Amino acid sequence: MAETLLPPVDDVDESVPAIDEEALREAVWARVQLARNVQRPHTLELLEGMASDVTELHGDRAFGDDHALVGGFATIGEYRVVFMGHQKGAEVEENIRRNFGMPRPEGYRKAGRLLKLAERLGLPVVTFVDTPGAAPDAPSEERGQAEAIARNIAVMTSLRTPIVTVITGEGGSGGALAIAVGDVVLALENAIYSVISPEGCASILWRTSDMAKQAAVAMRLTAREQQALGVIDTVIAEPGEGAHDDHEETARRLGEAIEAQLEALVHHDLDDLVRARYRRYRDYGAFTTKEMPVRERRERQNWVDRLRALLDSGQRVVGVGEGEPLAPAAADDIDEERDTEVDGHAHLGHEENDE
Amino acid sequence: MPIQWPFRPRPDSSRSDLWTKCPGCDEMVYNKQLEGNQRVCPKCGHHFRLRVDLRLGLLLDPDTFEERDAGLESLDPLGFVDLKAYPDRVAEQQKKTGVRDAAVWGLGEIEGQRVSICAMDFAYMGGSMGSVVGEKITRAAEAALEQRIPYIAVSTSGGARMQEGTLALMQLVKTCAAVEQLALEGVPYVSILSDPTTGGVFASFAALGDVNIAEPNALIGFAGARVAAGTTGDELPDGFQRSEFLYHHGFLDLVVPRAELREEVARLLRYLQPRPLPLQHNGEQGQERAGADAEAIRG
């Protein structure tokens, strides 16, 4: 739990059952629609069903109060906690007031203030994540949206109190992450978590937002897939047709899960806890270390490459003149083994000698 | 500066054309002149983007750069396919740019002051941050912490790399955690933001320098300007998301032209020195270090 290990990433493929692509797209897209369902319970509705003595606190002490991100005190089971979460509205008017759950910098700075308060009071933190993303508007840029998000992420990585995070709906990129760095990360069954919205991803990579469904599949954004990737620890089943169907039951199940996590986390030594959290996030990544292939390139030295090398050398003389530190090859006077492009023949010579 | 270029060096556009049209003043600039002027337009001062080797060469003392972890390369954790499969895109970008991914890190010196430095390259997949970039930014910070030398990160990026999904998103946390450790341990960190630095890179380590410096007129922001205009329906203010805009709103300490950057960083490094370690009871190391620090202060 607190010390979650990533599953070997190469194995992730196998967890996806082989169904036809069209059906897969529709199934994933149905989850996206459920995650975005306006009748879905949000932070305050969930707390109503699982907590007592809820007191909301307001303001970032610098600019204002943001209604898209709420926070304060709550008691979940026997645990007094500091909570914070995105808040969307169920109707248009409330949604406008809450900016559709897209916080501005003052929202994140309020969250940052509450994080530090929790640390001072020794109270655990519970965060509820459900946002399409941080507000992308001009006022947010002027007030430092990026800085506000980065600061919160940094604070959470070293906060000396337990943090339980729940992705309850849309886990929209940096705007979600700014309150989603936890010792344990739970998710409701129909929640999604992604680096960019499917529409945004499609319009950049496919150059049309019509491919959003395909992008949703490619990003593996469902809670179960994120669990397989090791980004989410535990997925909590939703009642009926989904969380919107039964707020009370959803809150009850989620409350139970949060309590169980708190019970496990509050007994940890704080040094161990923070170290394990650091380790968790330190270990995310999928890369390999290749030898520097000083010679590898020569294997591709067929006649096309040689011809290209000759042409390149011609270009260099024409475009740049001699002795300019322009091409990487010229700029770094690297070891003789990696000859310049000009020396196609020298490469071949080496190659023959080597073998 | 022994950066090894693992792949065919990129065909630099300026190599094949004699002239480049400057986006700042629409004038044609002679390439040779551009290169001789650190890729700054001699007519209007427009700062062109820099390849990572030129960036490092510009900041560091000659022949002091030692690259680390040059062999790190992305895997394909999601099996991601858009118009192209991610591994194919990686191979294509490597061949095009000559670098293995969008960041290079290592140790070097600036006017004799040893630093750990990680610099990004926009030409490689828009400088996007995936696992390799996140790992290099982090390892460079860890090296700074371990050796107690200043850390310098030079950003240029469109944001997190979509093809690595939430694992790319998690690099925001990883890099923030790494520079947070520097802050807690009193090791200074200078963030240099160059054109462009947006999205997840600006919303993580790049925003968190003890000192934040940008080159003039660099695009720096969280969301794309088109998105920002679309959501408000308003005209965007002049110079929106440019260095000077951020400077006026309090998010940058300095806007420094490229020609003065090295000198400015060197001046800052005279102040941005790691906090002396506390004296250790039975260890000479602490005392030696404190002694050295005291000397440094007197000097």
Interface residues (C-beta under 8 A of the other chain):
Chain A: V9 D10 V12 D13 A134 A135 P136 D137 A138 P139 S140 E141 E142 R143 G144 Q145 A146 E147 I149 A150 R151 I153 A154 V155 T157 S158 S173 G174 L177 V181 Y193 S194 V195 I196 C201 I204 L205 W206 A215 A218 M219 R220 L221 Q226 L229 V231 Y278 Y281 R282 Y284 G285 A286 F287 T288 T289 K290 E291 M292 P293 V294 E296 R297 D312 Q315 R316 V318 G319 V320 G321 E324 P325 L326 A327 P328 A329 A331 D332 I334 D335 R338 E341
Chain B: M1 P2 I3 Q4 W5 P6 F7 R8 P9 R10 P11 D12 S14 R15 S16 D17 L18 N31 K32 E35 G36 R51 D53 L54 G57 D69 A70 G71 L72 E73 S74 L75 D76 P77 L78 G79 F80 V81 D82 L83 G98 R100 S131 V132 G134 E135 T138 A160 R161 M162 Q163 E164 G165 T166 L167 A168 L169 M170 Q171 L172 V173 K174 C176 A177 A178 V179 E180 Q181 A183 L184 G199 G200 F202 A203 S204 F205 A206 A207 L208 G221 F222 A223 G224 V227 A228 A229 T231 T232 D234 L236 P237 F240 Q241 H249 G250 F251
